[in-house]
């Protein structure tokens, strides 16, 4: 190799590093006026943002969700099978809602629509409050005449435009204001947060949404067992009425021949028929009552437990850009 050189062309020395660094410092010093001007502009913009940007209020509700006791249901199924009762036939919705499904309910159009159309106060619905502070009527003025709409009428009487407005408002809330999370995936604690520029709206909407969803979840989770329980109760009442009637008929037939001649079997035919009716109806009633009691236990075990841990209280937690933070944040953005 000529001259003993073995360094590649793209390698550089420490001296060259210091020379490049010095040239960059010289360049920035030559542009000090522009840098100072950019810093002042950034501080002013940050201050304006922190002054005029409204704070965001966060209303949060956390609750623990415990599903029906599957272990006790397994034990009961085993005991019930010993007496010839199949608990599966009495209804179970254990596969209908499992774990995280309730979180999707909070994001569904139906639950959001029901919350929006619920009262905010005596004279205003939550959707009216949302439209007012978000100025939706002005933003969508070219597409729809929101001020002429009355959302307090029955949902079945809504026009296509009203349904569209409700759907779009629910979409805005789902994408920008609603958060449904599990703080810890190992626990059954769910946190529902509504963030809004209107503090009272955030609190009330959060409460309405949690109330509606949790109630709907409980009803749906136990719907099948409730229906089976009602059917068994109705059957028990009907058979009991027939049993009471059969007992009365047997007593009447017996009273007609109080001292029957044992040599005349025909005299006791009627009373024996009534006695057989009483025995048969009694056996049916006993079986129905047994199934009814097991169904009651099944219904109780299938009912989920939803216990509120924390609920929103005024004043709500607020998120806002402080003056100093906003000034330095914009300085950094302009510097980039």
C-alpha angles and dihedrals in degrees: 000000000000115000091354092274113160103159118108121238095253095057121099137191132242089253091059090051092056091046092053092046091050091050091053091050090049090051094052091047090053089054096047094122093056092046093051091047091050090050093051092048090049093050092049093049091047091050091050091050093050091048101045102030108094118231119253117235119212120208112190134185122186125190139168119239119204119182125217117292102266093179094057090045090056091052092047092050089055093049092044092052089060090064094041100260123133109208091193089068090056091065137257131192097193090127095048099072121019127171112301097027092091088060090061090051088063090058096046122113093234095057094043092047092050091050093047092050093050121100121276091185137335094291105028141056124218091249090054090052091049093049091049101052095035090047091225091156090062096041093051097035092115092055107036140010101236098169090065093055123100111203093180093079123094113292090234089063095054118123122232089258092053092050089049092052092049091048094050093046090051089051091052091051093047093050101037112020111026126081124175114181145152108234089203121023090207093060132066093232117124125193122203116193129184116192121196144148088239110074098197093044092052091052097046095042091050091051094047093047094049092046094049097044096045092047092048090048093052093047094048094044091055099031097105095044090046092053092048090047091052092048093050091047091051091049091048091051092048095048091046090055090050090047092052090049091049092050090052092048091049091051091049092049091049092049092054091064104029096164104029118188106246089214091060108067093177091069092065099042095097095049092047091052090052090047091054089050090053093049094047094046091045091054091050091047092050091053093048093049090051091052090044093056092047090049090053091054090045090052093050093048092048093053112102121229115231114182121181112227103177129008130188116275130181128287093047125210109270134206117206142149110253119221097248093041092050092049095052092040092058091044089056092047092051090046090056 
